[in-house]
Amino acid sequence: MSSPASPVLRRVPLPEGTLPVGFALLIAGIATYAFFKIGNVALGGDEEFAPIASLWFATFSLAPGFFLPLEQELGRAVSHRKARGEGGRPVARKVLMLGAGITSAVLLAIMIASPIITSSYFDGDWWMLAALATAFVAYAPAHLARGVCAGTGRFRSYAVVMGSDGIIRIIACVTLAVIGISAAAPYGFAVALAPLVPVMFVGLRGNLRTEPGPEADWHEVTQNLGWLLMGTVFAAGLLNAGPVMANLLSEDGQEEVVTQFGYGVLLARIPLFLFQAVQAALLPRLSRLAARGELDEFRNGLRKLLQLVAVVGVVGTTGAFLIGPLVIEFVYDSELGGRTLAMLALSSAIYMAGLATAQAVIALRGHALVALGWGVGVVAFAFGTWLSSDQLFRRIEIGLVLSSGAALATFALSLQHKLRVGAEPTPGSVMDAITDRPLEA
C-alpha cells in the first residue's frame, strides 16, 4: 500500500530543467574518472600525476565554495525579475561586481600565501600554483553564466556549461599526450582553462543575454549571500579535505600513495555523483510540497529520500570494502585497502545524507543554520584528524566520518526546529535549495 506522500509526489510536475541538469551532472562525473585515468597514463604513473591530482582537489575546494553562492543569488534574482516581467541586466551587473571583488580578494590571498602553498602543497612547483590561480579565475564566469541560464530558464545552456568542461579537459589531455607532452604544467592549465570554452560557446549563441530593467540595489542580490558563502566554502572544503590533507601531511616520497588515496576518494563518490543526478529531479518536487504548505507530505518525501540515501550508503560502503580494491586496481592500476575504501565510502554516504537534509533546511529559509552545520563539520574534521591517529590515511578517514556525521546531526536538529515552528519557504529559498550542490566534479 503506498504512503500518503506517493500520489502527491506523482501529481507535482517535474520542474523545467531538471533532466538536462541531471544529465550534465552524470557527464561531469564520468568525465572526472576518465580524466584521472587518461592523465595518469599520459604522464606516466601515479607519482608523475600527483601534481595534477593536487591541483584538482585544491581547485574544487575553492571555486564552488566561493562562486556557487553567486550563481545561486544571481539565478534567484534574475528569475524573480523574470516573473515580474522585468529585465535582469542590472542584477547581473551587481553580481558581476561581487564576483570581481571575491575573485580579487581570493587571488590576493593566494599570492600572499604563495610561498607556503607552493612549498607545502605543490612540492615547490610554481607552475601548479599559477594553474590554481588561473582555474579559480576561470570558474568565476562559468558560475555566473550558470546563474544567468538558471534565472532565465535556459537550462540546456546551463547543462552545457556544467557538463562540457570535463569533455574539453579530456580532449585537451589526449591532444597533449598524442603530441608527446609529458610535463605536468600543460595538463594543469588544461584543468584550469577548460571551463572557459563552454562559457564562450553559450555566450556566442546569445544565451547569456539579459534584458534591461529597473536599477537594482545591493539587497536584491545579497539576501542570503553571506550565509550561502560561508556554508558552501565549508561544504566544498570538507568534500575535498581528504586528498588535500593527505597531501599536506604526507612526507617526501609519498606522492604515489597520496595520488592513490585521491583515486579512492573519487571511487567512494560514485554513489554521491549518481545521487546528485537523481536529486536534481527529486528535490524540486519536495521543495514544491514545502512551498504549498503540505509539510506532512514533505516529511514523508524527505524520509523516503533519506531511506534511499541509507540504502545506497550501505551498499556503497559494503561494495567498497569487498570489491573496491579490485575496482581501483582495474581502473587505475593502483592499490588501496578495503578498509580505507570502506571508510571513504561511509563518509561519502553520510555527507550525502547531510547534503539532502541541508537542502531541505535551506528550502525552509534556514541558510544560517546550514552554514552553522557545515562549520561544525569543519571543526569536527580538524579535531578528528588531529587527535584520532598517527597513521596518515586512518586519521583522515576518521576525520571525514566525524565531520560528515557532525554536519548531518546539526542539519537534522535544524530541520526538526524549522518544521516545529512552521517555517514557510519562499520561491527564492526553494531555488537556493535546488541549486545548492557543492559537488562540482
Helices and strands as residue ranges (DSSP letters): H 5-11, H 18-43, H 46-83, H 89-112, H 114-120, H 126-152, H 155-178, H 184-193, H 196-204, H 218-221, H 225-239, H 241-249, H 255-268, H 270-291, H 295-322, H 324-332, H 338-363, H 367-387, H 392-420, H 427-434
